[in-house]
Amino acid sequence: MAFALNKLRVPIIQAPMAGGVNTPALVAAVSNAGGLGSFGFAYCTPQKISDELVAAKQLTSGPINANFFIFHAVPTPSVELQHQSIAALKRLPIAQDLRLLPPEPPYFPDLSAMLEPVWLHQPAVLTFHFGLPTPEVLEHARLLGISVGVSATCLAEGRAIEAAGADFVIAQGIEAGGHRGTFEPDMHDDDLPTLALVKQLSTTLRIPVVAAGGLMTGGDVSLAIAAGATAAQMGTAFLVCDESGATPAHKHFLLTKPTRGTAFTHAFSGRRAQGLRNEFIDAMQGQPHLPFPLQNTLTGPLKQLAAQHNDGEHQSLWAGRAYAQARPMSAQRLMSVLEKEYLLNIKSRENP
Ligand SMILES: Cc1cc2nc3c(=O)[nH]c(=O)nc-3n(C[C@H](O)[C@H](O)[C@H](O)COP(=O)(O)O)c2cc1C
């Protein structure tokens, strides 16, 4: 039988976060504490996916979530746009000595190859961002008893997810850190806040709804549940955990720049994503960029150099709007704090 979200002892999902944040130690600590730990495997090789799933399974017998992007075919951009996008990046002092080359096809990894280790190691949960998996993928997961979730940013996407036969929907509000999960990169976006979207989806759909975006405390989890969610997916809260693989600059900026705020940008990857505001985001505002994920490949060397130099001003510091409430500690401790806060809030709601 497929894993059911309402069976989690603690209704908390540590969000999938591509780019090395979700170490096996982080994922396992959350699952061992009664929640659901997730891997963001967006750009990983099948070997890496296999290794990480095996490593996490050695640390926990709890449920694990494997998350992937649904990449959309993208035509090769014009030579003019390629030159303009490279020139825009070259104006940044950090990029002056870097060789930035236009990406070559294939522009993104092959999902069917990436799913091979999933079918082999069978994590309890499989989730997708940026659109729907094919009916074949959904059927394969169903046969193996793997529960499938897909991100939605609006009611129309939620309806499509239910109609496709997914097991649950992740309601991603505008407060969420990282990429907006909109199915179409350039579609109109109502930018709905998390709790409003959860209410809309949970009163319209029959499948369970997971709340994602701006949830930092156990009190926030209880608000999400009261709004109709079955569980809360939290990313930024776990970014600063000891076991998180976020870069030292990412953690440092989150913990020491509480008033800087977040901003959306297309300039790191080509798709709209929210992170802590930094010099890169400010300088690249309104500048030409390649489509997703070509811009992500193009900015790769720049981000690597920034990480090597511990330079938080020129790397993507994905973060949700409530990042100033992030608490640095072990994931086990954070889960225990969140659980206590959640139970306290539930009790005070029952006995006001
Ligand atoms: C650093 C970072 C990376 C992320 N990468 C992914 C990802 O690979 N796949 C995905 O579905 N969501 C990704 N997200 C979005 C999260 O799943 C979730 O929607 C978000 O973290 C919730 O908002 P919060 O950060 O305010 O808790 C990412 C978020 C962050 C902060």
The ligand as an SDF file (V2000), in Angstrom:
LIG
                    3D

 31 33  0  0  0  0  0  0  0  0999 V2000
   17.4680   26.3770   -1.1930 C   0  0  0  0  0  0  0  0  0  0  0  0
   16.1500   25.9150   -1.7460 C   0  0  0  0  0  0  0  0  0  0  0  0
   16.1350   24.9930   -2.7940 C   0  0  0  0  0  0  0  0  0  0  0  0
   14.9140   24.4930   -3.2640 C   0  0  0  0  0  0  0  0  0  0  0  0
   14.9230   23.5120   -4.2340 N   0  0  0  0  0  0  0  0  0  0  0  0
   13.7590   22.8680   -4.5390 C   0  0  0  0  0  0  0  0  0  0  0  0
   13.7670   21.7090   -5.3430 C   0  0  0  0  0  0  0  0  0  0  0  0
   14.8120   21.2360   -5.8090 O   0  0  0  0  0  0  0  0  0  0  0  0
   12.5700   21.1030   -5.6070 N   0  0  0  0  0  0  0  0  0  0  0  0
   11.3860   21.5800   -5.1110 C   0  0  0  0  0  0  0  0  0  0  0  0
   10.3390   20.9880   -5.3690 O   0  0  0  0  0  0  0  0  0  0  0  0
   11.3630   22.6830   -4.3240 N   0  0  0  0  0  0  0  0  0  0  0  0
   12.5120   23.3230   -4.0220 C   0  0  0  0  0  0  0  0  0  0  0  0
   12.4890   24.4130   -3.1850 N   0  0  0  0  0  0  0  0  0  0  0  0
   11.1950   24.9000   -2.6900 C   0  0  0  0  0  0  0  0  0  0  0  0
   10.7650   24.0840   -1.4520 C   0  0  0  0  0  0  0  0  0  0  0  0
   10.3050   22.8170   -1.8420 O   0  0  0  0  0  0  0  0  0  0  0  0
    9.6120   24.7550   -0.6680 C   0  0  0  0  0  0  0  0  0  0  0  0
    8.5590   25.0890   -1.5440 O   0  0  0  0  0  0  0  0  0  0  0  0
   10.0510   25.9970    0.0470 C   0  0  0  0  0  0  0  0  0  0  0  0
   11.3000   25.8220    0.6660 O   0  0  0  0  0  0  0  0  0  0  0  0
    9.0370   26.3670    1.1110 C   0  0  0  0  0  0  0  0  0  0  0  0
    9.2380   27.6600    1.5640 O   0  0  0  0  0  0  0  0  0  0  0  0
   10.2350   28.0340    2.7860 P   0  0  0  0  0  0  0  0  0  0  0  0
   11.5920   27.9940    2.2040 O   0  0  0  0  0  0  0  0  0  0  0  0
    9.7760   29.3990    3.1630 O   0  0  0  0  0  0  0  0  0  0  0  0
   10.0290   27.0070    3.8570 O   0  0  0  0  0  0  0  0  0  0  0  0
   13.6850   24.9610   -2.7190 C   0  0  0  0  0  0  0  0  0  0  0  0
   13.7220   25.9100   -1.6960 C   0  0  0  0  0  0  0  0  0  0  0  0
   14.9250   26.3780   -1.1940 C   0  0  0  0  0  0  0  0  0  0  0  0
   14.9090   27.3580   -0.0640 C   0  0  0  0  0  0  0  0  0  0  0  0
  1  2  1  0
  2  3  1  0
  2 30  2  0
  3  4  2  0
  4  5  1  0
  4 28  1  0
  5  6  2  0
  6  7  1  0
  6 13  1  0
  7  8  2  0
  7  9  1  0
  9 10  1  0
 10 11  2  0
 10 12  1  0
 12 13  2  0
 13 14  1  0
 14 15  1  0
 14 28  1  0
 15 16  1  0
 16 17  1  0
 16 18  1  0
 18 19  1  0
 18 20  1  0
 20 21  1  0
 20 22  1  0
 22 23  1  0
 23 24  1  0
 24 25  2  0
 24 26  1  0
 24 27  1  0
 28 29  2  0
 29 30  1  0
 30 31  1  0
M  END
$$$$
